[in-house]
Each structure stands twice: as C-alpha cells, then as structure tokens.
Amino acid sequence: MKQNFMKRLKHANKGITLIALVITIIVLLILAGISISMLTGENGLLTKASDAKTTTQEKGAKEKVKLEVLRKLWN
C-alpha cells in the first residue's frame, strides 16, 4: 500500500514540474513583451533618447552661434 502511494506521488510531482515550467515560460514571454514595448514603443525609451539627443544637438548649435556672434563683436 505504501509503495503504491509513493509511486503516485512521484508521478504527480512530474506533472507539477511540467506545469511550473510552462507557467514560468509564459511569465517570461509576458515580461519580454512588456520590455520590448517599453523600449521601442511610440513613447518608448529609444524614442525619448533620440528626442533628447536631437534637443541637445539643437541647443549646442544655438550656443555655438551665440558664441561666434559674441566673439565677432569683441574683435
């Protein structure tokens, strides 16, 4: 009787392990999808970084022009 119980318990554990593996894979896929959308979405990190780079370059160019004007005024 005790041996039959132990055999059933071993088989039950294998099924639970497979279910746990499937659930883990599903959770990882969901997290990957969220991460990808946060990176590449319309309001994602890559878009924000590109906008910040453009803004920095524009402000740098304006500052360069202002410095050139001031330099010419002083000379």
mmJSON file of the N, C-alpha and C atoms, coordinates in Angstrom:
{"data_MODEL":{"atom_site":{
"group_PDB":["ATOM","ATOM","ATOM","ATOM","ATOM","ATOM","ATOM","ATOM","ATOM","ATOM","ATOM","ATOM","ATOM","ATOM","ATOM","ATOM","ATOM","ATOM","ATOM","ATOM","ATOM","ATOM","ATOM","ATOM","ATOM","ATOM","ATOM","ATOM","ATOM","ATOM","ATOM","ATOM","ATOM","ATOM","ATOM","ATOM","ATOM","ATOM","ATOM","ATOM","ATOM","ATOM","ATOM","ATOM","ATOM","ATOM","ATOM","ATOM","ATOM","ATOM","ATOM","ATOM","ATOM","ATOM","ATOM","ATOM","ATOM","ATOM","ATOM","ATOM","ATOM","ATOM","ATOM","ATOM","ATOM","ATOM","ATOM","ATOM","ATOM","ATOM","ATOM","ATOM","ATOM","ATOM","ATOM","ATOM","ATOM","ATOM","ATOM","ATOM","ATOM","ATOM","ATOM","ATOM","ATOM","ATOM","ATOM","ATOM","ATOM","ATOM","ATOM","ATOM","ATOM","ATOM","ATOM","ATOM","ATOM","ATOM","ATOM","ATOM","ATOM","ATOM","ATOM","ATOM","ATOM","ATOM","ATOM","ATOM","ATOM","ATOM","ATOM","ATOM","ATOM","ATOM","ATOM","ATOM","ATOM","ATOM","ATOM","ATOM","ATOM","ATOM","ATOM","ATOM","ATOM","ATOM","ATOM","ATOM","ATOM","ATOM","ATOM","ATOM","ATOM","ATOM","ATOM","ATOM","ATOM","ATOM","ATOM","ATOM","ATOM","ATOM","ATOM","ATOM","ATOM","ATOM","ATOM","ATOM","ATOM","ATOM","ATOM","ATOM","ATOM","ATOM","ATOM","ATOM","ATOM","ATOM","ATOM","ATOM","ATOM","ATOM","ATOM","ATOM","ATOM","ATOM","ATOM","ATOM","ATOM","ATOM","ATOM","ATOM","ATOM","ATOM","ATOM","ATOM","ATOM","ATOM","ATOM","ATOM","ATOM","ATOM","ATOM","ATOM","ATOM","ATOM","ATOM","ATOM","ATOM","ATOM","ATOM","ATOM","ATOM","ATOM","ATOM","ATOM","ATOM","ATOM","ATOM","ATOM","ATOM","ATOM","ATOM","ATOM","ATOM","ATOM","ATOM","ATOM","ATOM","ATOM","ATOM","ATOM","ATOM","ATOM","ATOM","ATOM","ATOM","ATOM","ATOM","ATOM","ATOM","ATOM","ATOM","ATOM","ATOM"],
"id":[1,2,3,4,5,6,7,8,9,10,11,12,13,14,15,16,17,18,19,20,21,22,23,24,25,26,27,28,29,30,31,32,33,34,35,36,37,38,39,40,41,42,43,44,45,46,47,48,49,50,51,52,53,54,55,56,57,58,59,60,61,62,63,64,65,66,67,68,69,70,71,72,73,74,75,76,77,78,79,80,81,82,83,84,85,86,87,88,89,90,91,92,93,94,95,96,97,98,99,100,101,102,103,104,105,106,107,108,109,110,111,112,113,114,115,116,117,118,119,120,121,122,123,124,125,126,127,128,129,130,131,132,133,134,135,136,137,138,139,140,141,142,143,144,145,146,147,148,149,150,151,152,153,154,155,156,157,158,159,160,161,162,163,164,165,166,167,168,169,170,171,172,173,174,175,176,177,178,179,180,181,182,183,184,185,186,187,188,189,190,191,192,193,194,195,196,197,198,199,200,201,202,203,204,205,206,207,208,209,210,211,212,213,214,215,216,217,218,219,220,221,222,223,224,225],
"type_symbol":["N","C","C","N","C","C","N","C","C","N","C","C","N","C","C","N","C","C","N","C","C","N","C","C","N","C","C","N","C","C","N","C","C","N","C","C","N","C","C","N","C","C","N","C","C","N","C","C","N","C","C","N","C","C","N","C","C","N","C","C","N","C","C","N","C","C","N","C","C","N","C","C","N","C","C","N","C","C","N","C","C","N","C","C","N","C","C","N","C","C","N","C","C","N","C","C","N","C","C","N","C","C","N","C","C","N","C","C","N","C","C","N","C","C","N","C","C","N","C","C","N","C","C","N","C","C","N","C","C","N","C","C","N","C","C","N","C","C","N","C","C","N","C","C","N","C","C","N","C","C","N","C","C","N","C","C","N","C","C","N","C","C","N","C","C","N","C","C","N","C","C","N","C","C","N","C","C","N","C","C","N","C","C","N","C","C","N","C","C","N","C","C","N","C","C","N","C","C","N","C","C","N","C","C","N","C","C","N","C","C","N","C","C","N","C","C","N","C","C","N","C","C","N","C","C"],
"label_atom_id":["N","CA","C","N","CA","C","N","CA","C","N","CA","C","N","CA","C","N","CA","C","N","CA","C","N","CA","C","N","CA","C","N","CA","C","N","CA","C","N","CA","C","N","CA","C","N","CA","C","N","CA","C","N","CA","C","N","CA","C","N","CA","C","N","CA","C","N","CA","C","N","CA","C","N","CA","C","N","CA","C","N","CA","C","N","CA","C","N","CA","C","N","CA","C","N","CA","C","N","CA","C","N","CA","C","N","CA","C","N","CA","C","N","CA","C","N","CA","C","N","CA","C","N","CA","C","N","CA","C","N","CA","C","N","CA","C","N","CA","C","N","CA","C","N","CA","C","N","CA","C","N","CA","C","N","CA","C","N","CA","C","N","CA","C","N","CA","C","N","CA","C","N","CA","C","N","CA","C","N","CA","C","N","CA","C","N","CA","C","N","CA","C","N","CA","C","N","CA","C","N","CA","C","N","CA","C","N","CA","C","N","CA","C","N","CA","C","N","CA","C","N","CA","C","N","CA","C","N","CA","C","N","CA","C","N","CA","C","N","CA","C","N","CA","C","N","CA","C","N","CA","C","N","CA","C","N","CA","C","N","CA","C"],
"label_alt_id":[null,null,null,null,null,null,null,null,null,null,null,null,null,null,null,null,null,null,null,null,null,null,null,null,null,null,null,null,null,null,null,null,null,null,null,null,null,null,null,null,null,null,null,null,null,null,null,null,null,null,null,null,null,null,null,null,null,null,null,null,null,null,null,null,null,null,null,null,null,null,null,null,null,null,null,null,null,null,null,null,null,null,null,null,null,null,null,null,null,null,null,null,null,null,null,null,null,null,null,null,null,null,null,null,null,null,null,null,null,null,null,null,null,null,null,null,null,null,null,null,null,null,null,null,null,null,null,null,null,null,null,null,null,null,null,null,null,null,null,null,null,null,null,null,null,null,null,null,null,null,null,null,null,null,null,null,null,null,null,null,null,null,null,null,null,null,null,null,null,null,null,null,null,null,null,null,null,null,null,null,null,null,null,null,null,null,null,null,null,null,null,null,null,null,null,null,null,null,null,null,null,null,null,null,null,null,null,null,null,null,null,null,null,null,null,null,null,null,null,null,null,null,null,null,null],
"label_comp_id":["MET","MET","MET","LYS","LYS","LYS","GLN","GLN","GLN","ASN","ASN","ASN","PHE","PHE","PHE","MET","MET","MET","LYS","LYS","LYS","ARG","ARG","ARG","LEU","LEU","LEU","LYS","LYS","LYS","HIS","HIS","HIS","ALA","ALA","ALA","ASN","ASN","ASN","LYS","LYS","LYS","GLY","GLY","GLY","ILE","ILE","ILE","THR","THR","THR","LEU","LEU","LEU","ILE","ILE","ILE","ALA","ALA","ALA","LEU","LEU","LEU","VAL","VAL","VAL","ILE","ILE","ILE","THR","THR","THR","ILE","ILE","ILE","ILE","ILE","ILE","VAL","VAL","VAL","LEU","LEU","LEU","LEU","LEU","LEU","ILE","ILE","ILE","LEU","LEU","LEU","ALA","ALA","ALA","GLY","GLY","GLY","ILE","ILE","ILE","SER","SER","SER","ILE","ILE","ILE","SER","SER","SER","MET","MET","MET","LEU","LEU","LEU","THR","THR","THR","GLY","GLY","GLY","GLU","GLU","GLU","ASN","ASN","ASN","GLY","GLY","GLY","LEU","LEU","LEU","LEU","LEU","LEU","THR","THR","THR","LYS","LYS","LYS","ALA","ALA","ALA","SER","SER","SER","ASP","ASP","ASP","ALA","ALA","ALA","LYS","LYS","LYS","THR","THR","THR","THR","THR","THR","THR","THR","THR","GLN","GLN","GLN","GLU","GLU","GLU","LYS","LYS","LYS","GLY","GLY","GLY","ALA","ALA","ALA","LYS","LYS","LYS","GLU","GLU","GLU","LYS","LYS","LYS","VAL","VAL","VAL","LYS","LYS","LYS","LEU","LEU","LEU","GLU","GLU","GLU","VAL","VAL","VAL","LEU","LEU","LEU","ARG","ARG","ARG","LYS","LYS","LYS","LEU","LEU","LEU","TRP","TRP","TRP","ASN","ASN","ASN"],
"label_asym_id":["A","A","A","A","A","A","A","A","A","A","A","A","A","A","A","A","A","A","A","A","A","A","A","A","A","A","A","A","A","A","A","A","A","A","A","A","A","A","A","A","A","A","A","A","A","A","A","A","A","A","A","A","A","A","A","A","A","A","A","A","A","A","A","A","A","A","A","A","A","A","A","A","A","A","A","A","A","A","A","A","A","A","A","A","A","A","A","A","A","A","A","A","A","A","A","A","A","A","A","A","A","A","A","A","A","A","A","A","A","A","A","A","A","A","A","A","A","A","A","A","A","A","A","A","A","A","A","A","A","A","A","A","A","A","A","A","A","A","A","A","A","A","A","A","A","A","A","A","A","A","A","A","A","A","A","A","A","A","A","A","A","A","A","A","A","A","A","A","A","A","A","A","A","A","A","A","A","A","A","A","A","A","A","A","A","A","A","A","A","A","A","A","A","A","A","A","A","A","A","A","A","A","A","A","A","A","A","A","A","A","A","A","A","A","A","A","A","A","A","A","A","A","A","A","A"],
"label_entity_id":["1","1","1","1","1","1","1","1","1","1","1","1","1","1","1","1","1","1","1","1","1","1","1","1","1","1","1","1","1","1","1","1","1","1","1","1","1","1","1","1","1","1","1","1","1","1","1","1","1","1","1","1","1","1","1","1","1","1","1","1","1","1","1","1","1","1","1","1","1","1","1","1","1","1","1","1","1","1","1","1","1","1","1","1","1","1","1","1","1","1","1","1","1","1","1","1","1","1","1","1","1","1","1","1","1","1","1","1","1","1","1","1","1","1","1","1","1","1","1","1","1","1","1","1","1","1","1","1","1","1","1","1","1","1","1","1","1","1","1","1","1","1","1","1","1","1","1","1","1","1","1","1","1","1","1","1","1","1","1","1","1","1","1","1","1","1","1","1","1","1","1","1","1","1","1","1","1","1","1","1","1","1","1","1","1","1","1","1","1","1","1","1","1","1","1","1","1","1","1","1","1","1","1","1","1","1","1","1","1","1","1","1","1","1","1","1","1","1","1","1","1","1","1","1","1"],
"label_seq_id":[1,1,1,2,2,2,3,3,3,4,4,4,5,5,5,6,6,6,7,7,7,8,8,8,9,9,9,10,10,10,11,11,11,12,12,12,13,13,13,14,14,14,15,15,15,16,16,16,17,17,17,18,18,18,19,19,19,20,20,20,21,21,21,22,22,22,23,23,23,24,24,24,25,25,25,26,26,26,27,27,27,28,28,28,29,29,29,30,30,30,31,31,31,32,32,32,33,33,33,34,34,34,35,35,35,36,36,36,37,37,37,38,38,38,39,39,39,40,40,40,41,41,41,42,42,42,43,43,43,44,44,44,45,45,45,46,46,46,47,47,47,48,48,48,49,49,49,50,50,50,51,51,51,52,52,52,53,53,53,54,54,54,55,55,55,56,56,56,57,57,57,58,58,58,59,59,59,60,60,60,61,61,61,62,62,62,63,63,63,64,64,64,65,65,65,66,66,66,67,67,67,68,68,68,69,69,69,70,70,70,71,71,71,72,72,72,73,73,73,74,74,74,75,75,75],
"pdbx_PDB_ins_code":[null,null,null,null,null,null,null,null,null,null,null,null,null,null,null,null,null,null,null,null,null,null,null,null,null,null,null,null,null,null,null,null,null,null,null,null,null,null,null,null,null,null,null,null,null,null,null,null,null,null,null,null,null,null,null,null,null,null,null,null,null,null,null,null,null,null,null,null,null,null,null,null,null,null,null,null,null,null,null,null,null,null,null,null,null,null,null,null,null,null,null,null,null,null,null,null,null,null,null,null,null,null,null,null,null,null,null,null,null,null,null,null,null,null,null,null,null,null,null,null,null,null,null,null,null,null,null,null,null,null,null,null,null,null,null,null,null,null,null,null,null,null,null,null,null,null,null,null,null,null,null,null,null,null,null,null,null,null,null,null,null,null,null,null,null,null,null,null,null,null,null,null,null,null,null,null,null,null,null,null,null,null,null,null,null,null,null,null,null,null,null,null,null,null,null,null,null,null,null,null,null,null,null,null,null,null,null,null,null,null,null,null,null,null,null,null,null,null,null,null,null,null,null,null,null],
"Cartn_x":[0.825,0.0,0.876,1.894,2.778,3.564,3.932,4.684,3.826,2.567,1.668,1.531,1.43,1.322,2.576,3.734,4.994,5.103,4.641,4.679,3.769,2.58,1.638,2.221,2.87,3.461,4.562,5.378,6.433,5.842,4.793,4.159,3.495,2.904,2.254,3.283,4.447,5.479,5.978,6.039,6.495,5.518,4.244,3.238,3.287,3.476,3.549,4.781,5.873,7.092,6.888,6.205,5.938,5.032,4.016,3.116,3.878,4.736,5.53,6.444,7.012,7.872,7.084,5.902,5.07,4.662,4.268,3.884,5.068,6.248,7.449,7.751,7.634,7.881,6.87,5.609,4.579,4.86,5.242,5.558,6.751,7.772,8.941,8.577,7.702,7.265,6.483,5.65,4.9,5.858,6.827,7.811,8.64,8.99,9.754,8.913,7.646,6.768,6.627,6.482,6.376,7.673,8.796,10.095,10.328,9.994,10.184,9.3,8.056,7.167,7.629,8.209,8.718,9.94,10.715,11.907,11.572,10.723,10.532,9.189,8.348,7.027,7.098,5.916,5.835,6.394,6.185,6.697,7.749,8.513,9.488,10.792,11.648,12.932,13.824,13.823,14.661,14.184,12.877,12.328,12.68,12.531,12.87,14.355,15.198,16.641,16.981,16.338,16.565,16.111,14.959,14.468,15.41,15.913,16.841,18.141,18.606,19.831,19.637,18.495,18.205,18.121,17.444,17.315,18.674,19.514,20.851,21.686,21.587,22.339,21.847,20.529,19.982,20.449,20.376,20.809,22.306,23.086,24.524,24.841,24.095,24.302,23.937,22.834,22.429,23.484,23.996,25.025,26.301,26.623,27.813,27.646,26.452,26.187,26.284,25.708,25.775,27.216,28.025,29.423,30.184,29.878,30.528,30.144,28.891,28.428,29.131,29.191,29.872,31.365,31.98,33.399,33.647,32.762,32.937,32.68,31.77,31.5,32.695,33.396,34.515,35.768,35.836,37.041,36.918],
"Cartn_y":[-1.188,0.0,1.262,1.247,2.398,2.6,1.509,1.607,2.226,1.882,2.465,3.969,4.38,5.808,6.559,5.973,6.6,6.718,5.705,5.751,6.853,6.949,8.008,9.392,9.513,10.793,11.199,10.254,10.549,10.997,10.347,10.734,12.102,12.397,13.688,14.812,14.594,15.627,15.938,14.966,15.22,16.134,15.931,16.783,18.206,18.361,19.694,20.424,19.723,20.336,20.838,20.062,20.481,21.703,21.71,22.863,24.095,23.932,25.058,25.596,24.721,25.142,25.944,25.477,26.182,27.547,27.618,28.903,29.857,29.348,30.188,30.742,29.916,30.371,31.43,31.248,32.232,33.562,33.514,34.754,35.459,34.713,35.316,35.942,35.298,35.866,37.158,37.184,38.411,39.536,39.234,40.255,40.736,39.826,40.216,41.133,40.812,41.662,43.052,43.139,44.45,45.224,44.559,45.229,45.749,44.942,45.361,46.547,46.53,47.651,48.919,48.773,49.953,50.526,49.68,50.158,50.785,50.138,50.55,51.203,51.361,51.932,53.382,53.933,55.33,56.279,55.941,56.751,55.955,55.112,54.232,54.925,54.183,54.737,55.134,54.331,54.66,55.939,56.117,57.334,58.547,58.407,59.513,59.855,58.841,59.082,59.803,59.417,60.072,61.533,61.779,63.153,63.996,63.411,64.137,64.456,63.527,63.758,64.902,64.89,65.951,67.308,67.361,68.612,69.121,68.225,68.604,69.146,68.503,68.978,70.347,70.561,71.868,72.959,72.695,73.696,73.96,72.911,73.085,73.948,73.742,74.543,76.005,76.239,77.617,78.298,77.574,78.126,78.446,77.59,77.824,79.101,79.294,80.504,81.742,81.665,82.805,83.141,82.12,82.367,82.989,82.538,83.128,84.592,84.919,86.314,87.164,86.668,87.424,87.575,86.54,86.611,87.666,87.724,88.715,90.124,90.266,91.595,92.104,91.226,91.626,91.885,91.352,91.559,92.744],
"Cartn_z":[0.0,0.0,0.0,0.866,0.959,-0.336,-1.017,-2.265,-3.367,-3.446,-4.445,-4.233,-2.982,-2.667,-3.114,-2.879,-3.269,-4.784,-5.524,-6.992,-7.51,-6.929,-7.347,-7.053,-5.924,-5.544,-6.518,-6.959,-7.918,-9.25,-9.715,-10.979,-10.862,-9.737,-9.53,-9.564,-9.003,-8.99,-10.398,-11.265,-12.634,-13.36,-13.16,-13.803,-13.286,-12.011,-11.423,-11.949,-12.116,-12.626,-14.052,-14.875,-16.244,-16.274,-15.434,-15.362,-14.885,-13.896,-13.402,-14.492,-15.293,-16.389,-17.424,-17.766,-18.749,-18.216,-16.964,-16.373,-16.345,-16.01,-15.994,-17.379,-18.394,-19.769,-20.165,-19.805,-20.137,-19.451,-18.192,-17.462,-18.098,-18.479,-19.13,-20.474,-21.231,-22.504,-22.301,-21.287,-20.993,-20.604,-19.748,-19.35,-20.537,-21.43,-22.627,-23.514,-23.676,-24.486,-23.908,-22.599,-21.952,-22.113,-21.937,-22.061,-23.474,-24.458,-25.858,-26.18,-25.712,-26.0,-25.292,-24.101,-23.395,-24.095,-24.739,-25.44,-26.782,-27.55,-28.933,-29.219,-28.248,-28.476,-28.911,-29.207,-29.658,-28.595,-27.348,-26.238,-25.466,-26.18,-25.549,-25.212,-24.559,-24.128,-25.299,-26.359,-27.512,-28.195,-28.269,-28.86,-28.002,-26.697,-25.798,-25.872,-25.967,-26.069,-27.368,-28.447,-29.73,-29.69,-29.08,-28.948,-28.092,-27.01,-26.142,-26.872,-27.683,-28.456,-29.44,-30.12,-31.082,-30.394,-29.247,-28.499,-28.044,-27.571,-27.12,-28.277,-29.433,-30.595,-31.052,-31.024,-31.414,-30.46,-29.158,-28.182,-28.288,-28.58,-28.759,-29.967,-31.052,-32.262,-32.003,-31.288,-30.968,-30.096,-29.131,-28.25,-29.029,-29.975,-30.809,-31.638,-32.19,-32.981,-32.095,-30.889,-29.969,-29.612,-29.37,-29.037,-30.206,-31.413,-32.596,-32.758,-32.543,-32.64,-31.592,-30.356,-29.309,-29.601,-30.132,-30.466,-31.544,-32.541,-33.612,-33.097,-32.137,-31.585,-30.778,-30.101,-29.267,-30.079,-31.294,-32.113,-32.992],
"occupancy":[1.0,1.0,1.0,1.0,1.0,1.0,1.0,1.0,1.0,1.0,1.0,1.0,1.0,1.0,1.0,1.0,1.0,1.0,1.0,1.0,1.0,1.0,1.0,1.0,1.0,1.0,1.0,1.0,1.0,1.0,1.0,1.0,1.0,1.0,1.0,1.0,1.0,1.0,1.0,1.0,1.0,1.0,1.0,1.0,1.0,1.0,1.0,1.0,1.0,1.0,1.0,1.0,1.0,1.0,1.0,1.0,1.0,1.0,1.0,1.0,1.0,1.0,1.0,1.0,1.0,1.0,1.0,1.0,1.0,1.0,1.0,1.0,1.0,1.0,1.0,1.0,1.0,1.0,1.0,1.0,1.0,1.0,1.0,1.0,1.0,1.0,1.0,1.0,1.0,1.0,1.0,1.0,1.0,1.0,1.0,1.0,1.0,1.0,1.0,1.0,1.0,1.0,1.0,1.0,1.0,1.0,1.0,1.0,1.0,1.0,1.0,1.0,1.0,1.0,1.0,1.0,1.0,1.0,1.0,1.0,1.0,1.0,1.0,1.0,1.0,1.0,1.0,1.0,1.0,1.0,1.0,1.0,1.0,1.0,1.0,1.0,1.0,1.0,1.0,1.0,1.0,1.0,1.0,1.0,1.0,1.0,1.0,1.0,1.0,1.0,1.0,1.0,1.0,1.0,1.0,1.0,1.0,1.0,1.0,1.0,1.0,1.0,1.0,1.0,1.0,1.0,1.0,1.0,1.0,1.0,1.0,1.0,1.0,1.0,1.0,1.0,1.0,1.0,1.0,1.0,1.0,1.0,1.0,1.0,1.0,1.0,1.0,1.0,1.0,1.0,1.0,1.0,1.0,1.0,1.0,1.0,1.0,1.0,1.0,1.0,1.0,1.0,1.0,1.0,1.0,1.0,1.0,1.0,1.0,1.0,1.0,1.0,1.0,1.0,1.0,1.0,1.0,1.0,1.0,1.0,1.0,1.0,1.0,1.0,1.0],
"B_iso_or_equiv":[0.0,0.0,0.0,0.0,0.0,0.0,0.0,0.0,0.0,0.0,0.0,0.0,0.0,0.0,0.0,0.0,0.0,0.0,0.0,0.0,0.0,0.0,0.0,0.0,0.0,0.0,0.0,0.0,0.0,0.0,0.0,0.0,0.0,0.0,0.0,0.0,0.0,0.0,0.0,0.0,0.0,0.0,0.0,0.0,0.0,0.0,0.0,0.0,0.0,0.0,0.0,0.0,0.0,0.0,0.0,0.0,0.0,0.0,0.0,0.0,0.0,0.0,0.0,0.0,0.0,0.0,0.0,0.0,0.0,0.0,0.0,0.0,0.0,0.0,0.0,0.0,0.0,0.0,0.0,0.0,0.0,0.0,0.0,0.0,0.0,0.0,0.0,0.0,0.0,0.0,0.0,0.0,0.0,0.0,0.0,0.0,0.0,0.0,0.0,0.0,0.0,0.0,0.0,0.0,0.0,0.0,0.0,0.0,0.0,0.0,0.0,0.0,0.0,0.0,0.0,0.0,0.0,0.0,0.0,0.0,0.0,0.0,0.0,0.0,0.0,0.0,0.0,0.0,0.0,0.0,0.0,0.0,0.0,0.0,0.0,0.0,0.0,0.0,0.0,0.0,0.0,0.0,0.0,0.0,0.0,0.0,0.0,0.0,0.0,0.0,0.0,0.0,0.0,0.0,0.0,0.0,0.0,0.0,0.0,0.0,0.0,0.0,0.0,0.0,0.0,0.0,0.0,0.0,0.0,0.0,0.0,0.0,0.0,0.0,0.0,0.0,0.0,0.0,0.0,0.0,0.0,0.0,0.0,0.0,0.0,0.0,0.0,0.0,0.0,0.0,0.0,0.0,0.0,0.0,0.0,0.0,0.0,0.0,0.0,0.0,0.0,0.0,0.0,0.0,0.0,0.0,0.0,0.0,0.0,0.0,0.0,0.0,0.0,0.0,0.0,0.0,0.0,0.0,0.0,0.0,0.0,0.0,0.0,0.0,0.0],
"pdbx_formal_charge":[null,null,null,null,null,null,null,null,null,null,null,null,null,null,null,null,null,null,null,null,null,null,null,null,null,null,null,null,null,null,null,null,null,null,null,null,null,null,null,null,null,null,null,null,null,null,null,null,null,null,null,null,null,null,null,null,null,null,null,null,null,null,null,null,null,null,null,null,null,null,null,null,null,null,null,null,null,null,null,null,null,null,null,null,null,null,null,null,null,null,null,null,null,null,null,null,null,null,null,null,null,null,null,null,null,null,null,null,null,null,null,null,null,null,null,null,null,null,null,null,null,null,null,null,null,null,null,null,null,null,null,null,null,null,null,null,null,null,null,null,null,null,null,null,null,null,null,null,null,null,null,null,null,null,null,null,null,null,null,null,null,null,null,null,null,null,null,null,null,null,null,null,null,null,null,null,null,null,null,null,null,null,null,null,null,null,null,null,null,null,null,null,null,null,null,null,null,null,null,null,null,null,null,null,null,null,null,null,null,null,null,null,null,null,null,null,null,null,null,null,null,null,null,null,null],
"auth_seq_id":[1,1,1,2,2,2,3,3,3,4,4,4,5,5,5,6,6,6,7,7,7,8,8,8,9,9,9,10,10,10,11,11,11,12,12,12,13,13,13,14,14,14,15,15,15,16,16,16,17,17,17,18,18,18,19,19,19,20,20,20,21,21,21,22,22,22,23,23,23,24,24,24,25,25,25,26,26,26,27,27,27,28,28,28,29,29,29,30,30,30,31,31,31,32,32,32,33,33,33,34,34,34,35,35,35,36,36,36,37,37,37,38,38,38,39,39,39,40,40,40,41,41,41,42,42,42,43,43,43,44,44,44,45,45,45,46,46,46,47,47,47,48,48,48,49,49,49,50,50,50,51,51,51,52,52,52,53,53,53,54,54,54,55,55,55,56,56,56,57,57,57,58,58,58,59,59,59,60,60,60,61,61,61,62,62,62,63,63,63,64,64,64,65,65,65,66,66,66,67,67,67,68,68,68,69,69,69,70,70,70,71,71,71,72,72,72,73,73,73,74,74,74,75,75,75],
"auth_comp_id":["MET","MET","MET","LYS","LYS","LYS","GLN","GLN","GLN","ASN","ASN","ASN","PHE","PHE","PHE","MET","MET","MET","LYS","LYS","LYS","ARG","ARG","ARG","LEU","LEU","LEU","LYS","LYS","LYS","HIS","HIS","HIS","ALA","ALA","ALA","ASN","ASN","ASN","LYS","LYS","LYS","GLY","GLY","GLY","ILE","ILE","ILE","THR","THR","THR","LEU","LEU","LEU","ILE","ILE","ILE","ALA","ALA","ALA","LEU","LEU","LEU","VAL","VAL","VAL","ILE","ILE","ILE","THR","THR","THR","ILE","ILE","ILE","ILE","ILE","ILE","VAL","VAL","VAL","LEU","LEU","LEU","LEU","LEU","LEU","ILE","ILE","ILE","LEU","LEU","LEU","ALA","ALA","ALA","GLY","GLY","GLY","ILE","ILE","ILE","SER","SER","SER","ILE","ILE","ILE","SER","SER","SER","MET","MET","MET","LEU","LEU","LEU","THR","THR","THR","GLY","GLY","GLY","GLU","GLU","GLU","ASN","ASN","ASN","GLY","GLY","GLY","LEU","LEU","LEU","LEU","LEU","LEU","THR","THR","THR","LYS","LYS","LYS","ALA","ALA","ALA","SER","SER","SER","ASP","ASP","ASP","ALA","ALA","ALA","LYS","LYS","LYS","THR","THR","THR","THR","THR","THR","THR","THR","THR","GLN","GLN","GLN","GLU","GLU","GLU","LYS","LYS","LYS","GLY","GLY","GLY","ALA","ALA","ALA","LYS","LYS","LYS","GLU","GLU","GLU","LYS","LYS","LYS","VAL","VAL","VAL","LYS","LYS","LYS","LEU","LEU","LEU","GLU","GLU","GLU","VAL","VAL","VAL","LEU","LEU","LEU","ARG","ARG","ARG","LYS","LYS","LYS","LEU","LEU","LEU","TRP","TRP","TRP","ASN","ASN","ASN"],
"auth_asym_id":["A","A","A","A","A","A","A","A","A","A","A","A","A","A","A","A","A","A","A","A","A","A","A","A","A","A","A","A","A","A","A","A","A","A","A","A","A","A","A","A","A","A","A","A","A","A","A","A","A","A","A","A","A","A","A","A","A","A","A","A","A","A","A","A","A","A","A","A","A","A","A","A","A","A","A","A","A","A","A","A","A","A","A","A","A","A","A","A","A","A","A","A","A","A","A","A","A","A","A","A","A","A","A","A","A","A","A","A","A","A","A","A","A","A","A","A","A","A","A","A","A","A","A","A","A","A","A","A","A","A","A","A","A","A","A","A","A","A","A","A","A","A","A","A","A","A","A","A","A","A","A","A","A","A","A","A","A","A","A","A","A","A","A","A","A","A","A","A","A","A","A","A","A","A","A","A","A","A","A","A","A","A","A","A","A","A","A","A","A","A","A","A","A","A","A","A","A","A","A","A","A","A","A","A","A","A","A","A","A","A","A","A","A","A","A","A","A","A","A","A","A","A","A","A","A"],
"auth_atom_id":["N","CA","C","N","CA","C","N","CA","C","N","CA","C","N","CA","C","N","CA","C","N","CA","C","N","CA","C","N","CA","C","N","CA","C","N","CA","C","N","CA","C","N","CA","C","N","CA","C","N","CA","C","N","CA","C","N","CA","C","N","CA","C","N","CA","C","N","CA","C","N","CA","C","N","CA","C","N","CA","C","N","CA","C","N","CA","C","N","CA","C","N","CA","C","N","CA","C","N","CA","C","N","CA","C","N","CA","C","N","CA","C","N","CA","C","N","CA","C","N","CA","C","N","CA","C","N","CA","C","N","CA","C","N","CA","C","N","CA","C","N","CA","C","N","CA","C","N","CA","C","N","CA","C","N","CA","C","N","CA","C","N","CA","C","N","CA","C","N","CA","C","N","CA","C","N","CA","C","N","CA","C","N","CA","C","N","CA","C","N","CA","C","N","CA","C","N","CA","C","N","CA","C","N","CA","C","N","CA","C","N","CA","C","N","CA","C","N","CA","C","N","CA","C","N","CA","C","N","CA","C","N","CA","C","N","CA","C","N","CA","C","N","CA","C","N","CA","C","N","CA","C","N","CA","C","N","CA","C","N","CA","C"],
"pdbx_PDB_model_num":[1,1,1,1,1,1,1,1,1,1,1,1,1,1,1,1,1,1,1,1,1,1,1,1,1,1,1,1,1,1,1,1,1,1,1,1,1,1,1,1,1,1,1,1,1,1,1,1,1,1,1,1,1,1,1,1,1,1,1,1,1,1,1,1,1,1,1,1,1,1,1,1,1,1,1,1,1,1,1,1,1,1,1,1,1,1,1,1,1,1,1,1,1,1,1,1,1,1,1,1,1,1,1,1,1,1,1,1,1,1,1,1,1,1,1,1,1,1,1,1,1,1,1,1,1,1,1,1,1,1,1,1,1,1,1,1,1,1,1,1,1,1,1,1,1,1,1,1,1,1,1,1,1,1,1,1,1,1,1,1,1,1,1,1,1,1,1,1,1,1,1,1,1,1,1,1,1,1,1,1,1,1,1,1,1,1,1,1,1,1,1,1,1,1,1,1,1,1,1,1,1,1,1,1,1,1,1,1,1,1,1,1,1,1,1,1,1,1,1,1,1,1,1,1,1]
}}}
